[in-house]
């Protein structure tokens, strides 16, 4: 029985590399042009927009690194480097690892769920800052 490698590395890299590069570019632009942006929308909004994009970047980058590690571990089982698992290459460990890679839709959907989690985290932090500013102005100052 011959089993192909589960991940095409070029497809995997393109799937994660685009959101990583876009979010990294946005963070760089937000830091590079921070003075005009802060003057236009305010420091509080700028810091939370930058935080949103940075959190998204961290989430997708972490998933990308996990995907690379799992793919490299799977490639260790391909003894003759032909891109297929055959004969003695198919072991219990290889089957378990292949099942872990194939059955995890969470990693593939992380580019979308990362947006949701980043928004929720940033929204909570933004509302906390607004409440802190309101309490500071009303009761402490």
DSSP file (Angstrom, degrees, kcal/mol; ACC not computed):
  #  RESIDUE AA STRUCTURE BP1 BP2  ACC     N-H-->O    O-->H-N    N-H-->O    O-->H-N    TCO  KAPPA ALPHA  PHI   PSI    X-CA   Y-CA   Z-CA
    1    1 A X              0   0    0      0, 0.0    86,-0.8     0, 0.0     2,-0.5   0.000 360.0 360.0 360.0 134.0    0.0    0.0    0.0
    2    2 A X  E     -A   86   0A   0     84,-0.2     2,-0.4    82,-0.0    84,-0.2  -0.960 360.0-170.4-117.9 126.2    1.4    3.4   -1.0
    3    3 A X  E     -A   85   0A   0     82,-3.5    82,-4.9    -2,-0.5     2,-0.1  -0.959  18.0-133.2-115.8 131.1    0.2    6.6    0.8
    4    4 A X  E     -A   84   0A   0     -2,-0.4    80,-0.2    80,-0.3     2,-0.1  -0.413  37.3 -87.8 -76.6 157.9    1.1   10.1   -0.5
    5    5 A X        -     0   0    0     78,-2.1    -1,-0.1     1,-0.1    70,-0.0  -0.418  36.6-134.1 -60.4 140.2    2.4   12.8    1.8
    6    6 A X  S    S+     0   0    0      1,-0.1     2,-0.5    -2,-0.1    -1,-0.1   0.839  82.1  54.3 -71.7 -34.2   -0.6   14.6    3.2
    7    7 A X        -     0   0    0     64,-0.1     2,-0.8     4,-0.0    -1,-0.1  -0.877  64.8-149.2-111.0 130.2    0.7   18.2    2.7
    8    8 A X     >  -     0   0    0     -2,-0.5     4,-2.2     1,-0.2     3,-0.4  -0.872  21.3-147.9 -85.8 115.1    1.9   19.8   -0.4
    9    9 A X  H  > S+     0   0    0     -2,-0.8     4,-2.4     1,-0.2     5,-0.2   0.812  92.4  55.0 -62.7 -32.6    4.5   22.2    1.1
   10   10 A X  H  > S+     0   0    0      2,-0.2     4,-2.2     1,-0.2    -1,-0.2   0.913 110.4  45.7 -66.6 -41.1    4.0   24.9   -1.5
   11   11 A X  H  > S+     0   0    0     -3,-0.4     4,-2.1     2,-0.2    -2,-0.2   0.906 113.1  50.8 -65.7 -41.3    0.2   25.0   -0.9
   12   12 A X  H  X S+     0   0    0     -4,-2.2     4,-1.4     1,-0.2     5,-0.2   0.918 111.0  47.8 -63.1 -44.0    0.8   25.1    2.8
   13   13 A X  H  X S+     0   0    0     -4,-2.4     4,-3.0     1,-0.2     3,-0.3   0.920 112.7  47.9 -65.3 -43.8    3.2   27.9    2.6
   14   14 A X  H  X S+     0   0    0     -4,-2.2     4,-1.3     1,-0.2     5,-0.2   0.855 105.9  59.6 -65.3 -34.5    1.0   30.0    0.4
   15   15 A X  H  < S+     0   0    0     -4,-2.1     4,-0.4     1,-0.2    -1,-0.2   0.872 121.7  23.0 -62.8 -38.1   -2.0   29.4    2.6
   16   16 A X  H  X S+     0   0    0     -4,-1.4     4,-1.8    -3,-0.3    -2,-0.2   0.735 113.2  67.3 -99.9 -27.4   -0.3   31.0    5.6
   17   17 A X  H  X S+     0   0    0     -4,-3.0     4,-2.8    -5,-0.2     5,-0.3   0.865  95.0  56.5 -68.7 -36.7    2.3   33.2    4.0
   18   18 A X  H  X S+     0   0    0     -4,-1.3     4,-2.5    -5,-0.2     5,-0.2   0.959 111.3  40.9 -62.3 -52.0   -0.2   35.7    2.5
   19   19 A X  H  > S+     0   0    0     -4,-0.4     4,-2.5    -5,-0.2     5,-0.2   0.871 115.7  52.6 -64.7 -32.6   -2.0   36.6    5.7
   20   20 A X  H  X S+     0   0    0     -4,-1.8     4,-2.4     2,-0.2    -2,-0.2   0.947 112.9  42.8 -65.4 -47.4    1.4   36.7    7.6
   21   21 A X  H  X S+     0   0    0     -4,-2.8     4,-2.3     2,-0.2    -2,-0.2   0.890 115.3  49.7 -67.4 -39.0    2.9   39.1    5.0
   22   22 A X  H  X S+     0   0    0     -4,-2.5     4,-2.3    -5,-0.3    -2,-0.2   0.944 114.0  44.2 -65.4 -47.2   -0.2   41.3    4.8
   23   23 A X  H  X S+     0   0    0     -4,-2.5     4,-2.3    -5,-0.2    -2,-0.2   0.894 113.8  50.3 -67.1 -37.7   -0.5   41.6    8.6
   24   24 A X  H  X S+     0   0    0     -4,-2.4     4,-2.3    -5,-0.2    -1,-0.2   0.907 110.5  50.4 -64.4 -40.6    3.2   42.2    9.0
   25   25 A X  H  X S+     0   0    0     -4,-2.3     4,-2.5     2,-0.2    -2,-0.2   0.899 109.9  50.3 -62.8 -40.8    3.1   44.9    6.3
   26   26 A X  H  X S+     0   0    0     -4,-2.3     4,-2.8     2,-0.2    -2,-0.2   0.912 110.1  49.8 -65.1 -42.1    0.1   46.6    8.0
   27   27 A X  H  X S+     0   0    0     -4,-2.3     4,-2.0     2,-0.2    -2,-0.2   0.917 111.7  48.8 -62.3 -42.4    1.9   46.6   11.4
   28   28 A X  H  X S+     0   0    0     -4,-2.3     4,-2.7     2,-0.2    -2,-0.2   0.922 112.8  47.3 -63.4 -44.0    5.0   48.1    9.8
   29   29 A X  H  X S+     0   0    0     -4,-2.5     4,-2.6     1,-0.2    -2,-0.2   0.908 110.5  52.6 -64.3 -41.6    2.9   50.8    8.0
   30   30 A X  H  < S+     0   0    0     -4,-2.8    -1,-0.2     1,-0.2    -2,-0.2   0.872 115.1  41.1 -63.2 -36.2    1.0   51.6   11.2
   31   31 A X  H >< S+     0   0    0     -4,-2.0     3,-1.1    -5,-0.2    -2,-0.2   0.871 114.3  51.8 -77.0 -36.9    4.3   52.1   13.1
   32   32 A X  H 3< S+     0   0    0     -4,-2.7     3,-0.3     1,-0.3    -2,-0.2   0.912 121.4  31.5 -66.1 -42.7    6.0   54.0   10.3
   33   33 A X  T 3X S+     0   0    0     -4,-2.6     4,-1.7    -5,-0.2    -1,-0.3  -0.152  81.7 126.5-106.0  37.3    3.2   56.5    9.9
   34   34 A X  H <>  +     0   0    0     -3,-1.1     4,-3.1     1,-0.2     5,-0.2   0.863  65.7  57.8 -68.2 -35.6    2.1   56.5   13.5
   35   35 A X  H  > S+     0   0    0     -3,-0.3     4,-2.3     2,-0.2    -1,-0.2   0.954 111.0  40.0 -63.0 -50.8    2.3   60.3   14.0
   36   36 A X  H  > S+     0   0    0      1,-0.2     4,-1.5     2,-0.2    -1,-0.2   0.874 118.1  49.6 -66.1 -32.8   -0.2   61.2   11.2
   37   37 A X  H  X>S+     0   0    0     -4,-1.7     4,-3.0     2,-0.2     5,-0.6   0.923 111.1  48.2 -70.1 -42.9   -2.4   58.3   12.1
   38   38 A X  H  X5S+     0   0    0     -4,-3.1     4,-1.7     1,-0.2    -2,-0.2   0.901 111.7  50.5 -63.8 -40.2   -2.5   59.3   15.8
   39   39 A X  H  <5S+     0   0    0     -4,-2.3    -1,-0.2    -5,-0.2    -2,-0.2   0.842 116.2  43.1 -64.5 -32.1   -3.2   62.9   14.9
   40   40 A X  H  <5S+     0   0    0     -4,-1.5    -2,-0.2    -5,-0.2    -1,-0.2   0.934 134.4  10.4 -80.6 -48.3   -6.1   61.7   12.7
   41   41 A X  H  <5S-     0   0    0     -4,-3.0     4,-0.4     1,-0.2    -3,-0.2   0.551 107.4-106.8-113.9 -10.6   -7.8   59.0   14.8
   42   42 A X     X< -     0   0    0     -4,-1.7     4,-2.0    -5,-0.6    -1,-0.2  -0.025  28.0 -86.5  99.0 155.7   -6.2   59.3   18.3
   43   43 A X  H  > S+     0   0    0      1,-0.2     4,-2.8     2,-0.2     5,-0.2   0.888 121.3  55.8 -66.5 -41.3   -3.7   57.3   20.3
   44   44 A X  H  > S+     0   0    0      1,-0.2     4,-1.6     2,-0.2    -1,-0.2   0.918 111.5  42.7 -61.8 -45.3   -6.3   55.0   21.8
   45   45 A X  H  > S+     0   0    0     -4,-0.4     4,-2.4     2,-0.2     5,-0.2   0.904 114.1  52.1 -67.4 -40.4   -7.7   53.9   18.4
   46   46 A X  H  X S+     0   0    0     -4,-2.0     4,-2.6     1,-0.2     5,-0.2   0.925 108.9  49.2 -62.3 -44.4   -4.2   53.6   16.9
   47   47 A X  H  X S+     0   0    0     -4,-2.8     4,-2.0     1,-0.2    -1,-0.2   0.866 114.0  45.8 -66.0 -34.5   -2.9   51.4   19.7
   48   48 A X  H  X S+     0   0    0     -4,-1.6     4,-2.3    -5,-0.2    -1,-0.2   0.842 112.0  49.8 -79.7 -32.5   -5.9   49.0   19.5
   49   49 A X  H  X S+     0   0    0     -4,-2.4     4,-2.1     2,-0.2     5,-0.2   0.927 114.1  46.3 -66.3 -44.0   -5.8   48.8   15.7
   50   50 A X  H  X S+     0   0    0     -4,-2.6     4,-2.4    -5,-0.2    -2,-0.2   0.900 112.5  50.8 -63.5 -40.5   -2.1   48.0   15.8
   51   51 A X  H  X S+     0   0    0     -4,-2.0     4,-2.8    -5,-0.2     5,-0.2   0.894 107.7  53.5 -63.4 -40.7   -2.8   45.5   18.6
   52   52 A X  H  X S+     0   0    0     -4,-2.3     4,-2.2     2,-0.2    -2,-0.2   0.946 112.9  42.3 -58.4 -50.0   -5.5   43.8   16.6
   53   53 A X  H  X S+     0   0    0     -4,-2.1     4,-2.4     1,-0.2    -2,-0.2   0.883 114.8  51.1 -67.4 -37.9   -3.2   43.3   13.6
   54   54 A X  H  X S+     0   0    0     -4,-2.4     4,-2.3     2,-0.2    -2,-0.2   0.904 109.8  49.3 -67.1 -41.0   -0.3   42.2   15.8
   55   55 A X  H  X S+     0   0    0     -4,-2.8     4,-2.4     2,-0.2    -2,-0.2   0.917 111.8  49.3 -63.3 -42.6   -2.4   39.7   17.6
   56   56 A X  H  X S+     0   0    0     -4,-2.2     4,-2.5    -5,-0.2     5,-0.3   0.917 109.9  51.7 -61.4 -43.0   -3.6   38.3   14.3
   57   57 A X  H  X S+     0   0    0     -4,-2.4     4,-2.3     1,-0.2    -2,-0.2   0.909 110.3  48.3 -59.3 -43.6    0.0   38.1   13.1
   58   58 A X  H  X S+     0   0    0     -4,-2.3     4,-2.3     2,-0.2    -2,-0.2   0.908 111.8  49.7 -65.2 -42.7    1.0   36.2   16.2
   59   59 A X  H  X S+     0   0    0     -4,-2.4     4,-2.0     2,-0.2    -2,-0.2   0.954 115.2  41.5 -62.4 -51.0   -1.9   33.7   15.9
   60   60 A X  H  X S+     0   0    0     -4,-2.5     4,-2.2     1,-0.2    -1,-0.2   0.877 114.7  51.9 -68.5 -36.5   -1.3   32.9   12.2
   61   61 A X  H  X S+     0   0    0     -4,-2.3     4,-2.4    -5,-0.3    -1,-0.2   0.897 109.1  50.4 -65.5 -39.6    2.5   32.8   12.6
   62   62 A X  H  X S+     0   0    0     -4,-2.3     4,-2.2     2,-0.2    -2,-0.2   0.903 111.8  47.2 -65.2 -40.6    2.2   30.3   15.5
   63   63 A X  H  X S+     0   0    0     -4,-2.0     4,-2.4     2,-0.2    -1,-0.2   0.889 110.5  53.0 -67.4 -38.1   -0.1   28.1   13.5
   64   64 A X  H  X S+     0   0    0     -4,-2.2     4,-2.3     2,-0.2    -2,-0.2   0.914 109.6  48.3 -62.5 -43.3    2.3   28.3   10.5
   65   65 A X  H  X S+     0   0    0     -4,-2.4     4,-2.4     2,-0.2    -2,-0.2   0.903 111.1  50.6 -64.4 -40.6    5.2   27.2   12.7
   66   66 A X  H  X S+     0   0    0     -4,-2.2     4,-2.5     1,-0.2    -2,-0.2   0.908 110.0  50.5 -61.7 -42.2    3.1   24.3   14.1
   67   67 A X  H  X S+     0   0    0     -4,-2.4     4,-2.4     1,-0.2    -2,-0.2   0.904 110.5  49.3 -63.2 -42.1    2.2   23.2   10.6
   68   68 A X  H  X S+     0   0    0     -4,-2.3     4,-2.5     2,-0.2    -2,-0.2   0.911 111.1  49.7 -63.7 -42.0    5.9   23.3    9.6
   69   69 A X  H  X S+     0   0    0     -4,-2.4     4,-2.3     2,-0.2    -2,-0.2   0.935 113.1  45.7 -63.5 -46.4    6.9   21.3   12.6
   70   70 A X  H  X S+     0   0    0     -4,-2.5     4,-2.1     1,-0.2    -1,-0.2   0.900 113.2  50.3 -64.2 -40.1    4.3   18.6   12.0
   71   71 A X  H  X S+     0   0    0     -4,-2.4     4,-2.1    -5,-0.2    -1,-0.2   0.902 111.0  48.7 -65.4 -40.7    5.1   18.5    8.3
   72   72 A X  H  X S+     0   0    0     -4,-2.5     4,-1.0     2,-0.2    -2,-0.2   0.890 110.6  51.0 -66.1 -38.8    8.9   18.0    9.0
   73   73 A X  H  < S+     0   0    0     -4,-2.3     4,-0.4     1,-0.2     3,-0.3   0.882 110.8  49.3 -64.6 -36.8    8.1   15.3   11.5
   74   74 A X  H >< S+     0   0    0     -4,-2.1     3,-1.3     1,-0.2     4,-0.4   0.879 105.7  56.2 -69.3 -37.4    6.0   13.6    8.9
   75   75 A X  H >< S+     0   0    0     -4,-2.1     3,-1.0     1,-0.3    -1,-0.2   0.733  92.9  70.8 -67.4 -21.2    8.7   13.8    6.3
   76   76 A X  T 3< S+     0   0    0     -4,-1.0    -1,-0.3    -3,-0.3    -2,-0.2   0.771  93.4  57.1 -64.2 -24.5   11.1   12.0    8.7
   77   77 A X  T <  S+     0   0    0     -3,-1.3     2,-1.5    -4,-0.4    -1,-0.2   0.648  83.4  88.4 -81.0 -15.1    9.0    8.8    8.0
   78   78 A X    X   +     0   0    0     -3,-1.0     3,-0.8    -4,-0.4    -1,-0.1  -0.665  56.9 175.7 -84.2  89.3    9.7    9.1    4.2
   79   79 A X  T 3  S+     0   0    0     -2,-1.5    -1,-0.2     1,-0.2     6,-0.1   0.821  75.0  41.1 -70.6 -33.9   12.9    7.1    4.2
   80   80 A X  T 3  S-     0   0    0      4,-0.2    -1,-0.2    -3,-0.2    -2,-0.1   0.342 101.9-129.1 -98.9   8.2   13.5    7.0    0.5
   81   81 A X    <   +     0   0    0     -3,-0.8    -2,-0.1    -6,-0.2    -3,-0.0   0.818  67.7 128.9  52.4  40.2   12.4   10.7   -0.1
   82   82 A X  S    S-     0   0    0      2,-0.4    -1,-0.1     0, 0.0     3,-0.1   0.424  78.2-112.6-101.2   0.8   10.0    9.9   -2.9
   83   83 A X  S    S+     0   0    0      1,-0.3   -78,-2.1    -8,-0.1     2,-0.3   0.509  87.5  93.4  83.3   4.1    7.1   11.8   -1.4
   84   84 A X  E    S-A    4   0A   0    -80,-0.2     2,-0.6     2,-0.0    -2,-0.4  -0.935  70.4-131.9-128.4 151.4    5.1    8.6   -0.7
   85   85 A X  E     +A    3   0A   0    -82,-4.9   -82,-3.5    -2,-0.3     2,-0.3  -0.913  40.4 158.3-102.1 121.9    4.8    6.3    2.2
   86   86 A X  E >   -A    2   0A   0     -2,-0.6     3,-2.2   -84,-0.2   -84,-0.2  -0.989  47.6 -26.4-143.0 151.4    5.2    2.7    1.2
   87   87 A X  G >  S+     0   0    0    -86,-0.8     3,-1.2    -2,-0.3    -2,-0.0  -0.226 129.5  11.9  56.5-117.6    6.0   -0.6    2.9
   88   88 A X  G 3  S+     0   0    0      1,-0.3    -1,-0.3    -2,-0.1    -3,-0.0   0.587 117.1  73.0 -72.4 -11.1    8.2   -0.2    5.9
   89   89 A X  G <  S+     0   0    0     -3,-2.2     2,-0.9     1,-0.1    -1,-0.3   0.745  78.7  83.9 -74.6 -22.1    7.6    3.5    6.1
   90   90 A X    <   +     0   0    0     -3,-1.2     2,-0.2   -89,-0.1    -1,-0.1  -0.728  61.1 153.7 -87.2 106.6    4.1    3.0    7.3
   91   91 A X     >  -     0   0    0     -2,-0.9     4,-2.3     1,-0.1     5,-0.2  -0.687  59.6 -99.3-122.3 176.4    4.3    2.6   11.0
   92   92 A X  H  > S+     0   0    0     -2,-0.2     4,-2.4     2,-0.2     5,-0.2   0.909 124.2  49.4 -64.5 -41.6    1.9    3.2   13.9
   93   93 A X  H  > S+     0   0    0      2,-0.2     4,-2.6     1,-0.2     5,-0.2   0.907 111.4  48.9 -64.4 -42.1    3.6    6.5   14.7
   94   94 A X  H  > S+     0   0    0      2,-0.2     4,-2.5     1,-0.2    -1,-0.2   0.902 111.9  48.9 -64.8 -40.9    3.4    7.6   11.1
   95   95 A X  H  X S+     0   0    0     -4,-2.3     4,-2.2     2,-0.2    -2,-0.2   0.909 112.3  48.2 -65.3 -42.6   -0.3    6.7   10.9
   96   96 A X  H  X S+     0   0    0     -4,-2.4     4,-2.2     2,-0.2    -2,-0.2   0.921 113.6  46.8 -63.7 -44.1   -1.0    8.5   14.2
   97   97 A X  H  X S+     0   0    0     -4,-2.6     4,-2.1     2,-0.2    -2,-0.2   0.900 111.9  50.5 -64.9 -40.9    0.9   11.6   13.0
   98   98 A X  H  X S+     0   0    0     -4,-2.5     4,-2.6     1,-0.2    -1,-0.2   0.884 110.3  50.3 -64.7 -38.0   -0.8   11.6    9.6
   99   99 A X  H  X S+     0   0    0     -4,-2.2     4,-2.2     2,-0.2    -2,-0.2   0.896 109.3  51.4 -65.8 -40.3   -4.2   11.3   11.3
  100  100 A X  H  < S+     0   0    0     -4,-2.2    -2,-0.2     1,-0.2     4,-0.2   0.890 113.9  44.1 -63.3 -38.8   -3.4   14.3   13.6
  101  101 A X  H >< S+     0   0    0     -4,-2.1     3,-0.8     1,-0.2    -2,-0.2   0.918 117.0  44.2 -71.6 -43.4   -2.4   16.3   10.5
  102  102 A X  H 3< S+     0   0    0     -4,-2.6    -2,-0.2     1,-0.2    -1,-0.2   0.813 112.1  50.9 -74.2 -30.6   -5.3   15.3    8.4
  103  103 A X  T 3< S+     0   0    0     -4,-2.2     2,-0.8    -5,-0.2    -1,-0.2   0.288  85.2  94.1 -94.4  11.6   -8.1   15.7   11.0
  104  104 A X    <>  +     0   0    0     -3,-0.8     4,-0.7    -4,-0.2     3,-0.4  -0.796  34.6 162.8-109.7  93.4   -7.2   19.2   12.3
  105  105 A X  H  >  +     0   0    0     -2,-0.8     4,-2.2     1,-0.2    -1,-0.2   0.682  66.8  77.9 -77.4 -18.7   -9.4   21.7   10.4
  106  106 A X  H  4 S+     0   0    0      1,-0.2     4,-0.3     2,-0.2    -1,-0.2   0.868  92.5  49.5 -60.2 -38.6   -8.6   24.3   13.1
  107  107 A X  H >4 S+     0   0    0     -3,-0.4     3,-0.9     1,-0.2     4,-0.3   0.909 111.7  48.1 -67.7 -40.7   -5.1   25.0   11.7
  108  108 A X  H 3< S+     0   0    0     -4,-0.7     3,-0.5     1,-0.2    -2,-0.2   0.844 115.2  45.0 -69.0 -32.1   -6.4   25.4    8.2
  109  109 A X  T >X S+     0   0    0     -4,-2.2     4,-2.7     1,-0.2     3,-1.6   0.379  83.1 101.3 -91.0   4.7   -9.2   27.8    9.4
  110  110 A X  H <> S+     0   0    0     -3,-0.9     4,-2.1    -4,-0.3    -1,-0.2   0.772  71.0  64.9 -63.8 -25.3   -6.9   29.8   11.7
  111  111 A X  H 34 S+     0   0    0     -3,-0.5     4,-0.3    -4,-0.3    -1,-0.3   0.785 113.8  33.7 -68.1 -23.5   -6.6   32.6    9.1
  112  112 A X  H <> S+     0   0    0     -3,-1.6     4,-1.4     2,-0.1     3,-0.5   0.853 120.1  46.6 -94.3 -46.3  -10.3   33.2    9.7
  113  113 A X  H  X S+     0   0    0     -4,-2.7     4,-2.9     1,-0.2     5,-0.2   0.802 105.1  64.0 -68.3 -26.5  -10.7   32.3   13.4
  114  114 A X  H  X S+     0   0    0     -4,-2.1     4,-2.4    -5,-0.3    -1,-0.2   0.875 100.6  51.5 -61.9 -36.8   -7.6   34.4   14.1
  115  115 A X  H  > S+     0   0    0     -3,-0.5     4,-2.2    -4,-0.3    -1,-0.2   0.913 111.3  47.3 -63.9 -42.5   -9.6   37.5   12.9
  116  116 A X  H  X S+     0   0    0     -4,-1.4     4,-2.5     2,-0.2    -2,-0.2   0.945 114.8  44.6 -65.8 -48.7  -12.4   36.6   15.2
  117  117 A X  H  X S+     0   0    0     -4,-2.9     4,-2.6     1,-0.2     5,-0.2   0.900 113.2  51.3 -63.7 -40.3  -10.2   36.0   18.3
  118  118 A X  H  X S+     0   0    0     -4,-2.4     4,-2.5    -5,-0.2    -1,-0.2   0.909 110.9  48.8 -62.8 -41.1   -8.1   39.1   17.5
  119  119 A X  H  X S+     0   0    0     -4,-2.2     4,-2.8     2,-0.2    -2,-0.2   0.926 112.2  47.6 -64.1 -44.6  -11.3   41.2   17.3
  120  120 A X  H  X S+     0   0    0     -4,-2.5     4,-2.4     2,-0.2    -2,-0.2   0.935 114.4  45.9 -63.6 -46.4  -12.7   39.8   20.6
  121  121 A X  H  X S+     0   0    0     -4,-2.6     4,-2.2     1,-0.2    -1,-0.2   0.928 115.8  46.1 -62.1 -45.3   -9.4   40.4   22.5
  122  122 A X  H  X S+     0   0    0     -4,-2.5     4,-2.7    -5,-0.2    -2,-0.2   0.885 111.2  52.4 -66.7 -39.0   -9.0   43.9   21.1
  123  123 A X  H  X S+     0   0    0     -4,-2.8     4,-2.7    -5,-0.2     5,-0.2   0.921 109.7  48.6 -63.2 -44.2  -12.6   44.8   21.8
  124  124 A X  H  X S+     0   0    0     -4,-2.4     4,-2.2     1,-0.2    -2,-0.2   0.928 114.3  46.0 -61.4 -44.6  -12.3   43.7   25.4
  125  125 A X  H  X S+     0   0    0     -4,-2.2     4,-2.3     2,-0.2    -2,-0.2   0.895 112.7  50.5 -65.3 -39.5   -9.1   45.7   25.8
  126  126 A X  H  X S+     0   0    0     -4,-2.7     4,-2.4     2,-0.2    -2,-0.2   0.926 112.0  46.3 -64.3 -45.6  -10.6   48.7   24.1
  127  127 A X  H  X S+     0   0    0     -4,-2.7     4,-2.5     2,-0.2    -1,-0.2   0.867 111.5  52.8 -66.0 -36.0  -13.7   48.7   26.3
  128  128 A X  H  X S+     0   0    0     -4,-2.2     4,-2.5    -5,-0.2    -1,-0.2   0.915 110.1  47.8 -63.8 -43.0  -11.5   48.2   29.4
  129  129 A X  H  X S+     0   0    0     -4,-2.3     4,-2.6     2,-0.2    -2,-0.2   0.904 111.4  50.3 -64.8 -40.6   -9.4   51.3   28.3
  130  130 A X  H  X S+     0   0    0     -4,-2.4     4,-2.5     2,-0.2    -2,-0.2   0.920 112.4  47.1 -63.0 -42.6  -12.6   53.3   27.7
  131  131 A X  H  X S+     0   0    0     -4,-2.5     4,-2.7     2,-0.2     5,-0.2   0.903 112.2  50.3 -64.7 -41.0  -13.9   52.3   31.2
  132  132 A X  H  X S+     0   0    0     -4,-2.5     4,-2.5     2,-0.2    -2,-0.2   0.915 112.1  47.1 -63.1 -43.1  -10.6   53.1   32.8
  133  133 A X  H  X S+     0   0    0     -4,-2.6     4,-2.6     2,-0.2     5,-0.2   0.913 113.1  49.2 -65.1 -42.2  -10.5   56.6   31.1
  134  134 A X  H  X S+     0   0    0     -4,-2.5     4,-2.3     2,-0.2     5,-0.3   0.930 113.8  44.9 -63.7 -46.0  -14.1   57.3   32.1
  135  135 A X  H  X>S+     0   0    0     -4,-2.7     4,-2.7     2,-0.2     5,-1.2   0.903 113.4  51.3 -64.8 -40.9  -13.5   56.3   35.8
  136  136 A X  I  X>S+     0   0    0     -4,-2.5     5,-2.8    -5,-0.2     4,-0.5   0.930 114.2  42.5 -62.7 -46.1  -10.2   58.2   35.8
  137  137 A X  I  <5S+     0   0    0     -4,-2.6    -1,-0.2     3,-0.2    -2,-0.2   0.869 122.9  37.8 -69.2 -36.4  -11.9   61.4   34.5
  138  138 A X  I  <5S+     0   0    0     -4,-2.3    -2,-0.2    -5,-0.2    -3,-0.2   0.897 131.7  14.0 -85.5 -41.8  -15.0   61.2   36.6
  139  139 A X  I  <5S+     0   0    0     -4,-2.7    -3,-0.2    -5,-0.3    -2,-0.1   0.765 128.3  35.4-111.3 -30.8  -13.9   59.8   40.0
  140  140 A X  I  <<       0   0    0     -5,-1.2    -3,-0.2    -4,-0.5    -4,-0.2   0.870 360.0 360.0 -97.7 -40.9  -10.1   60.1   40.4
  141  141 A X      <       0   0    0     -5,-2.8    -1,-0.1    -6,-0.2    -4,-0.1   0.468 360.0 360.0 -70.8 360.0   -9.1   63.3   38.6
